[in-house]
Amino acid sequence: MKLIFQKIREGLASILRTIIKSWKWFFVRFKIIKFSFRLLNNKEKYTVYLLMVFIIFGFYNIGRKNLLDITVPGPAYGGNYTEVVVGEVTNLNPLFYRNETELEISSLIYSSLIDVKANTIENDLIKSLTIDKEQNYTLILNNDIFWHDGKELTIEDIEFTVNILQSPLYNGPLKGILNDVVLEIISDTGIRFLLPTKDKNFAQNLSFPIIPKHIFQDIPLTDMGKGINKNQIVGSGPYKISEITQKNKEVEAINFDAFRKYHSERPYINKLNIKLTDIGVVGAEKFSKINNRGMYITDQEMLDNKNIKNHYNKFEIYEQKQLVVFFNTEIKPFNDKKVRRVFSNAIDREVILNQLGEKNGRLISGPILPGHFAYKEQNVSKYDNLNLIKQFDNLKLNLDELTIVTDSTENNKRVAFEIQKSWEEFDISLNIKELNSDDLQQAIQTKEYSVLILGISLDTDNDQYPYWHSSQIENGGLNLSKLNNQDIDNLLENVISSTDQDDSKKYLNEFQDILNEEVPAIFLFQPKSYYLIDKNIKVEEEYFSTKMDRFEKINLWYIKTKRVAK
């Protein structure tokens, strides 16, 4: 052992002697150069300085060119992004959202078992999904998934969330998606959903968000989703809340920090700010002068503003939505199909869209949106004032004032006003009743209206069952016209059980024809919106397939860049 230490000391001593000799060599030569430089006159010195600058600049350019040849700009961590959102937030529990704004913001905070986008299924919290011959769904959870408070997400959290959705006390927007489905725990990371009948669309029902058991287990279900409590807003998504700003109990802004333990790729943008506002308050000029902003708009002034055009990228998006006028088919006079037909013909859909602005959407004629494999254009009668006068006279209606219910969004109020003007031409008195989010939800639950104007959202498969099957009339279902038609029920059930697209198309085409004949609703248009985002924000256009899904890949957005190898 002593011999080994002796060899090490001798080696270190040798290295030290070499360093000292090299330093002496450099010092002597530096003194010679310094002495020689003193012999030069000023002009010669300036020439040497200039030559040294050229040499350094030359080496820099050579190095820079080589670096640019072998690297490309890539994302780097850092930066702040602010999104202006038109809407209100009263709750951020994703199982109890009351409007699109709450749903969109919740998608930043919470994760789901799977994501269903553009007819494709992507794993989120799970690493595998298998479907057996009986169409039972087996899912295996990813490892090392954490909540924003540092606790691990487990099968118990999934079971807890499922129990809430299946509880008879649950009356939220996801009610019914797991009806009669049995959850089976097969391991510490495995679960299986046992279906009562085959359902080829069931995977879409597994995109519900998971909430933490340790946060909500001691809170009564009837108290969940009431108000904003920052301590209860704990998710596993890409961003966690750092601050909520309120004024007079109304949420004005929500600030987020990137969640560094996010189970997918860590978000590049460090800080995210959501500012809730009214578009009239923002204004095009004010919005355009603030860096690193994004916003969904339909306002033409904003689109045409010079600063907006110069500093923002614009993405056009047709929403997976439709604006619909629903007749309550159980209430006079709309329990008569002939009456519904005349009232439907008495609305000039083209005039309404023109009033809103043609850039705001496109006319539709039925429940399935253009682009879907089963889309079928339906015949819609042209507006004919003289003919309509005769039709209304033939109906011999003796009506009190009708009430049309809508929400407080600007577009829907304008649509209601245009319908009011149209029907008044035929001596139909119409009262417009605007409801806030809570009252509108109550009206939908009870179906206490004659006519309802509502924008409804469709999944990528344009699933019609929730809106037109008779089982969805009672208990808060979304059959908003209360249409009870056995032929439609049978066709929608066939669509669910069918595994052949040609068969599904046949069933859906028949369904559309019957619905057009029954006239339980007037299909107005499919909204189009525009997403403006600062050119400093690096994003791909494919991220903006729909307004609802725009945050789906927000962890891949970036502002800062660095050179990375090709």
C-alpha positions in Angstrom: 0.0 0.0 0.0 2.9 2.4 0.9 4.4 1.7 -2.5 1.1 2.7 -4.2 1.0 6.0 -2.3 4.6 6.7 -3.1 3.9 6.2 -6.9 0.9 8.6 -6.7 3.0 11.3 -4.9 5.7 10.9 -7.5 3.2 11.2 -10.4 1.6 14.4 -8.9 5.0 15.9 -8.3 5.9 15.3 -12.0 2.7 16.9 -13.2 3.3 19.9 -11.0 6.9 20.4 -12.3 5.6 20.3 -15.9 2.9 23.0 -15.1 5.6 25.2 -13.5 7.9 24.9 -16.5 5.0 25.7 -18.9 4.1 28.8 -16.9 7.7 30.0 -16.9 7.8 29.4 -20.7 4.6 31.4 -21.2 5.7 34.2 -18.8 9.1 34.6 -20.5 7.6 34.8 -24.0 4.9 37.2 -22.8 7.6 39.6 -21.5 9.4 39.4 -24.8 6.2 40.3 -26.7 5.4 43.1 -24.3 9.0 44.5 -24.6 8.8 44.2 -28.4 5.4 46.0 -28.5 7.0 49.0 -26.7 9.4 49.5 -29.6 6.5 50.1 -32.0 5.3 53.7 -32.8 1.7 54.6 -32.4 0.8 53.9 -36.1 2.3 50.5 -35.9 0.5 49.8 -32.6 -2.9 50.7 -34.2 -2.1 48.4 -37.1 -1.4 45.5 -34.7 -4.6 46.3 -32.8 -6.6 46.3 -36.0 -5.0 43.1 -37.2 -5.9 41.4 -33.9 -9.6 42.6 -34.2 -9.8 41.1 -37.7 -8.2 37.8 -36.5 -10.7 37.6 -33.6 -13.7 38.5 -35.8 -12.6 36.0 -38.4 -12.4 33.2 -35.9 -15.8 34.3 -34.5 -17.4 34.1 -37.9 -15.8 30.8 -38.7 -17.1 29.4 -35.4 -20.5 30.9 -35.8 -20.9 29.6 -39.4 -19.9 26.1 -38.2 -22.3 26.3 -35.3 -25.2 27.4 -37.6 -24.4 24.6 -40.0 -24.7 21.9 -37.4 -27.5 23.3 -35.2 -31.0 24.7 -35.5 -33.2 26.9 -33.2 -35.0 24.8 -30.6 -37.2 25.4 -27.6 -35.8 26.5 -24.3 -37.4 26.9 -20.9 -38.5 30.4 -19.8 -40.9 33.2 -20.7 -44.4 34.4 -19.7 -47.6 34.0 -21.7 -50.8 35.8 -21.1 -54.2 34.7 -22.6 -57.2 37.0 -22.6 -60.4 35.0 -22.1 -63.8 36.4 -22.6 -66.0 34.7 -20.0 -66.5 34.1 -16.3 -65.2 31.6 -13.8 -67.1 30.7 -10.6 -65.7 27.2 -10.1 -62.7 25.2 -11.2 -63.7 21.7 -10.2 -63.7 20.0 -13.6 -66.6 17.7 -12.7 -68.9 20.6 -12.1 -67.9 23.2 -14.8 -70.8 25.6 -15.7 -69.4 27.0 -18.9 -66.8 26.6 -21.6 -64.4 29.1 -19.9 -64.3 27.0 -16.8 -63.8 23.8 -18.8 -61.0 25.3 -20.9 -59.1 26.6 -17.9 -59.6 23.3 -16.0 -57.8 21.6 -18.8 -54.6 23.4 -17.8 -54.9 22.0 -14.3 -56.2 18.5 -14.6 -55.4 15.3 -16.5 -57.6 12.5 -17.9 -57.1 8.8 -18.4 -57.1 9.4 -22.2 -57.5 12.3 -24.6 -59.9 11.9 -27.6 -59.0 14.4 -30.3 -59.9 14.4 -34.0 -61.2 10.8 -33.9 -57.9 9.6 -32.4 -57.2 8.3 -28.9 -54.1 9.4 -27.0 -52.9 8.1 -23.7 -52.7 10.7 -20.9 -52.5 9.2 -17.4 -52.3 5.7 -18.7 -49.6 3.8 -20.6 -51.9 1.2 -22.3 -55.5 0.6 -23.2 -56.8 -2.8 -24.4 -60.4 -3.7 -25.5 -61.5 -7.3 -25.4 -64.1 -9.0 -27.6 -66.9 -8.0 -25.2 -65.6 -4.4 -25.5 -64.5 -4.2 -21.8 -61.7 -1.7 -21.4 -58.6 -2.4 -19.5 -56.3 0.5 -18.6 -52.8 0.5 -17.0 -51.8 3.6 -15.2 -48.4 5.3 -15.8 -45.8 5.2 -13.0 -44.6 8.3 -11.2 -47.6 10.6 -11.7 -47.9 13.4 -9.1 -50.5 15.9 -8.0 -49.4 19.5 -7.8 -49.0 19.2 -4.0 -46.4 16.5 -4.5 -48.6 13.5 -3.6 -48.7 10.5 -5.9 -51.7 9.9 -8.1 -53.0 6.4 -7.7 -55.8 4.0 -8.6 -57.7 5.2 -5.5 -58.0 8.7 -7.1 -59.5 7.1 -10.3 -61.9 5.0 -8.2 -62.9 8.1 -6.2 -63.6 10.1 -9.3 -65.7 7.3 -10.9 -67.7 7.0 -7.7 -68.6 10.6 -7.8 -69.7 10.4 -11.5 -71.9 7.4 -10.7 -73.4 8.8 -7.5 -77.1 9.5 -7.6 -76.3 12.8 -5.9 -74.1 13.9 -8.8 -75.9 16.3 -11.2 -72.9 17.8 -13.1 -72.3 18.1 -16.8 -70.8 14.6 -17.1 -73.8 12.9 -15.6 -74.6 9.6 -17.3 -71.3 8.9 -19.1 -70.6 5.9 -16.8 -74.2 4.7 -16.3 -74.4 0.9 -15.5 -70.6 0.6 -16.1 -68.7 -1.4 -13.4 -65.2 -0.4 -12.4 -63.0 -3.4 -11.5 -59.6 -2.8 -9.8 -57.2 -5.5 -11.2 -53.9 -4.3 -9.7 -52.1 -1.4 -8.1 -51.9 0.2 -11.5 -54.7 -1.6 -13.5 -58.4 -1.0 -13.8 -61.1 -2.5 -16.0 -64.4 -0.9 -17.1 -67.1 -3.6 -17.7 -69.8 -2.4 -20.0 -73.4 -3.7 -19.8 -73.7 -3.6 -23.7 -71.2 -3.1 -26.5 -70.5 0.6 -27.2 -67.9 1.4 -29.9 -67.9 5.1 -28.7 -67.3 4.3 -25.0 -63.6 5.3 -25.2 -64.7 9.0 -25.5 -66.4 8.6 -22.1 -63.0 7.8 -20.5 -61.7 11.4 -21.2 -63.2 12.7 -17.9 -60.7 14.5 -15.6 -59.4 12.8 -12.5 -59.6 14.7 -9.2 -57.6 14.0 -6.0 -59.2 11.8 -3.3 -57.0 13.3 -0.5 -58.4 16.8 -1.3 -62.1 16.0 -1.7 -62.8 12.9 0.4 -64.0 14.8 3.4 -66.2 17.3 1.3 -69.8 16.4 0.8 -70.6 15.8 -2.9 -73.3 18.4 -2.8 -70.8 21.0 -1.7 -68.2 20.3 -4.4 -68.0 22.8 -7.2 -69.3 25.6 -5.1 -67.1 28.7 -5.4 -63.4 29.1 -5.8 -61.1 27.7 -3.1 -57.4 27.7 -4.2 -56.5 25.0 -1.7 -58.9 22.6 -3.4 -57.6 23.3 -7.0 -55.0 20.6 -7.1 -54.5 18.8 -10.4 -51.9 16.8 -12.3 -51.9 18.8 -15.5 -49.1 20.9 -17.0 -49.8 24.1 -14.9 -50.5 24.7 -11.3 -52.2 27.8 -9.9 -50.0 30.3 -8.1 -52.5 33.1 -7.6 -56.1 34.0 -8.1 -57.1 37.7 -8.3 -60.7 38.5 -7.4 -62.6 41.8 -7.2 -66.1 41.9 -5.6 -65.9 38.1 -5.5 -65.5 37.9 -9.3 -62.3 36.2 -10.7 -60.3 38.7 -12.7 -57.1 36.8 -13.3 -55.5 33.4 -12.6 -51.7 33.0 -12.6 -50.0 29.6 -13.2 -46.5 28.2 -12.8 -45.3 25.3 -15.0 -45.6 22.0 -13.2 -42.0 20.6 -13.3 -43.2 17.0 -12.4 -45.8 16.9 -15.2 -45.9 13.3 -16.5 -45.6 14.3 -20.1 -43.0 16.7 -21.3 -42.4 19.6 -18.9 -43.9 22.9 -20.1 -41.4 25.2 -21.8 -43.2 28.4 -20.8 -42.6 29.0 -17.1 -45.5 31.3 -16.3 -49.0 31.5 -17.7 -51.5 34.2 -17.0 -55.3 34.0 -17.7 -57.1 37.4 -17.7 -60.8 37.2 -17.7 -62.5 40.1 -19.3 -65.2 41.5 -21.7 -63.9 42.1 -25.3 -65.4 45.6 -25.2 -63.2 46.4 -22.3 -60.0 45.1 -23.9 -60.2 46.9 -27.3 -58.0 46.1 -30.3 -55.4 48.8 -29.7 -54.8 48.0 -26.1 -54.7 44.2 -26.8 -52.3 44.6 -29.7 -49.7 46.6 -27.7 -49.1 43.9 -25.0 -46.4 41.3 -25.7 -46.9 37.6 -25.6 -50.6 37.5 -25.6 -53.3 35.2 -27.2 -57.0 35.4 -27.5 -60.0 33.8 -29.3 -62.2 36.4 -31.0 -65.0 36.9 -33.4 -64.9 40.7 -33.4 -64.3 42.2 -36.8 -62.6 45.3 -35.5 -60.0 43.1 -33.8 -59.3 41.2 -37.0 -58.9 44.3 -39.2 -56.7 46.3 -36.8 -53.3 47.1 -38.3 -51.3 46.4 -35.1 -53.1 43.0 -34.7 -52.2 42.1 -38.3 -48.5 43.1 -37.8 -47.8 41.4 -34.5 -50.2 38.5 -34.3 -50.6 35.2 -36.1 -54.3 34.4 -36.9 -55.7 30.9 -36.9 -59.3 30.2 -38.3 -61.2 27.5 -36.6 -64.7 26.0 -37.2 -65.9 24.9 -33.8 -67.3 21.5 -32.9 -70.5 23.4 -32.0 -73.8 24.4 -33.5 -76.2 27.2 -32.6 -79.7 25.6 -32.3 -83.2 26.9 -31.6 -85.0 24.1 -29.7 -88.8 23.8 -29.6 -90.3 22.2 -26.5 -92.4 19.5 -28.3 -94.5 18.7 -25.2 -95.9 22.3 -24.8 -98.5 23.9 -27.0 -98.3 25.1 -29.7 -95.0 23.3 -30.4 -96.5 19.8 -29.7 -97.8 20.1 -33.3 -95.3 19.3 -36.0 -97.1 21.5 -38.5 -96.7 24.5 -36.2 -93.0 23.8 -35.7 -92.5 23.7 -39.5 -94.2 27.1 -40.0 -92.2 28.7 -37.1 -89.0 27.2 -38.5 -89.7 28.6 -42.0 -90.4 32.0 -40.5 -86.7 32.4 -39.6 -84.4 33.7 -42.2 -81.1 32.0 -41.3 -79.1 33.9 -43.9 -80.2 37.3 -42.5 -79.2 36.2 -39.0 -75.8 35.1 -40.1 -75.3 38.3 -42.0 -76.2 40.3 -39.0 -73.6 38.5 -36.9 -71.0 38.7 -39.7 -70.3 36.0 -42.3 -66.9 35.6 -40.8 -68.5 34.2 -37.7 -69.7 30.9 -39.1 -71.4 28.9 -41.8 -75.0 27.9 -42.2 -76.0 24.3 -41.3 -79.1 22.3 -42.1 -79.0 19.4 -39.6 -77.5 18.0 -36.4 -74.3 16.5 -38.0 -71.6 19.0 -38.9 -70.0 19.2 -42.4 -66.9 17.1 -42.7 -68.3 14.1 -40.8 -68.6 10.9 -42.7 -72.4 10.8 -42.2 -73.1 14.4 -43.0 -76.2 14.8 -45.2 -77.4 18.2 -46.4 -81.1 18.7 -45.6 -83.7 20.6 -47.5 -84.4 24.0 -45.8 -87.3 26.1 -47.1 -86.3 29.6 -48.4 -87.8 32.5 -46.4 -91.0 33.6 -48.2 -92.9 36.3 -46.4 -96.1 36.1 -48.4 -96.4 32.4 -48.3 -95.7 32.4 -44.5 -98.6 34.9 -43.9 -100.9 32.3 -45.5 -99.4 29.5 -43.5 -99.8 31.3 -40.2 -103.4 32.2 -41.1 -104.1 28.5 -41.8 -102.8 27.6 -38.3 -105.4 29.8 -36.7 -103.3 30.2 -33.6 -104.6 32.0 -30.5 -101.4 32.5 -28.5 -100.4 34.5 -25.5 -96.9 35.9 -25.5 -94.2 33.2 -26.1 -91.0 33.3 -24.2 -87.6 32.4 -25.8 -84.9 31.5 -23.3 -81.2 32.1 -24.0 -78.0 32.9 -22.2 -76.3 36.3 -21.8 -73.7 35.9 -24.6 -73.8 38.7 -27.1 -74.2 36.5 -30.2 -77.1 34.5 -28.7 -78.9 37.7 -27.6 -78.6 39.1 -31.1 -80.0 35.9 -32.6 -82.9 36.0 -30.2 -83.6 39.6 -31.2 -83.6 38.7 -34.9 -86.0 35.8 -34.3 -88.2 38.2 -32.3 -88.3 40.6 -35.2 -89.1 37.8 -37.7 -91.9 36.3 -35.8 -93.5 39.7 -34.9 -94.0 40.2 -38.6 -96.6 37.4 -38.3 -98.2 38.9 -35.1 -96.4 36.5 -32.8 -95.4 38.3 -29.6 -92.1 37.0 -28.3 -90.4 37.8 -24.9 -86.7 37.3 -24.7 -85.5 35.9 -21.3 -81.7 36.1 -20.7 -80.4 33.7 -18.0 -77.1 33.6 -16.2 -75.1 30.3 -16.1 -76.8 28.9 -13.0 -80.3 29.8 -14.1 -79.7 28.4 -17.6 -78.5 25.1 -16.1 -81.7 25.0 -14.0 -83.8 25.7 -17.1 -82.0 22.8 -19.0 -82.6 20.5 -16.0 -86.4 21.2 -15.8 -87.0 21.9 -19.5 -89.3 24.8 -18.5 -89.3 26.8 -21.7 -91.2 27.0 -24.9 -88.2 27.9 -27.1 -84.5 27.7 -26.2 -81.5 29.2 -28.1 -78.4 27.3 -27.1 -75.0 26.6 -28.5 -74.3 22.9 -28.1 -70.9 21.1 -28.3 -70.3 17.9 -30.2 -67.5 15.5 -29.8 -65.4 14.6 -32.8 -67.7 11.7 -33.6 -70.8 14.1 -33.6 -72.5 11.8 -31.1 -76.3 12.5 -31.3 -77.5 10.2 -28.6 -77.4 12.7 -25.7 -79.5 15.3 -27.6 -82.1 13.1 -29.3 -82.6 9.8 -27.5 -85.8 9.7 -25.4 -83.9 8.4 -22.4 -82.2 11.8 -22.2 -85.5 13.8 -21.6 -85.8 13.4 -17.8 -83.3 13.7 -15.0 -81.4 16.6 -16.4 -80.7 15.0 -19.8 -79.8 17.0 -22.9 -82.8 16.1 -25.1 -83.7 19.8 -25.0 -86.7 19.4 -27.4 -88.1 16.5 -25.3 -88.5 14.7 -28.6 -89.8 11.1 -28.0 -89.5 9.1 -31.3 -89.0 5.4 -31.2 -87.5 5.2 -34.7 -84.9 7.8 -33.7 -84.2 5.8 -30.5 -83.7 2.6 -32.5 -81.4 4.2 -35.0 -79.2 5.9 -32.4 -78.9 2.6 -30.5 -77.9 0.9 -33.7 -75.2 3.5 -34.3 -73.7 2.8 -30.8 -73.6 -0.9 -31.3 -72.4 -0.9 -34.9 -68.7 -1.5 -35.6 -69.1 -0.9 -39.4 -68.8 2.7 -40.6 -71.0 2.1 -43.7 -73.8 0.8 -41.4 -73.3 3.7 -39.0 -73.6 6.1 -42.0 -76.9 4.5 -43.1 -78.4 4.7 -39.6 -77.3 8.3 -39.2 -78.6 9.4 -42.6 -82.0 7.9 -41.7 -81.9 9.6 -38.4 -81.2 13.0 -40.0 -84.1 12.5 -42.5 -86.5 11.7 -39.6 -85.3 14.7 -37.6 -85.8 17.0 -40.5 -89.3 15.7 -40.9 -90.1 16.1 -37.2 -88.6 19.7 -36.9 -87.9 19.6 -33.2 -85.3 22.3 -33.7 -83.9 24.9 -36.1 -80.2 24.4 -36.9 -78.8 27.8 -37.6 -75.0 27.8 -38.1 -71.7 26.4 -37.0 -69.6 29.1 -35.3 -66.2 30.0 -36.6 -63.7 31.8 -34.4 -60.2 33.2 -34.8 -57.3 32.6 -32.5 -54.8 35.5 -32.3 -51.4 34.8 -30.8 -48.3 36.9 -30.5 -45.7 36.0 -33.1 -43.2 35.6 -30.3 -45.1 32.5 -29.2 -43.8 29.4 -31.1 -46.8 27.1 -31.8 -48.0 24.7 -34.5 -51.2 25.4 -36.3 -52.4 21.8 -35.6 -52.6 22.7 -31.9 -55.7 24.8 -32.7 -58.1 22.2 -34.1 -60.9 23.6 -31.8 -61.2 26.3 -29.3 -61.9 23.8 -26.5 -58.7 21.9 -27.2 -56.3 24.8 -27.7 -54.4 24.0 -24.4 -54.0 20.3 -25.3 -50.3 20.8 -26.3 -49.6 23.9 -24.4 -46.6 22.2 -22.7 -45.0 22.3 -26.2 -45.5 26.0 -26.8 -42.3 28.1 -26.3 -40.9 31.6 -26.3 -37.2 31.2 -25.5 -35.0 29.4 -28.0 -31.5 27.8 -28.0 -29.3 26.2 -30.6 -29.7 22.4 -30.7 -28.0 19.8 -32.9 -29.6 19.0 -36.2 
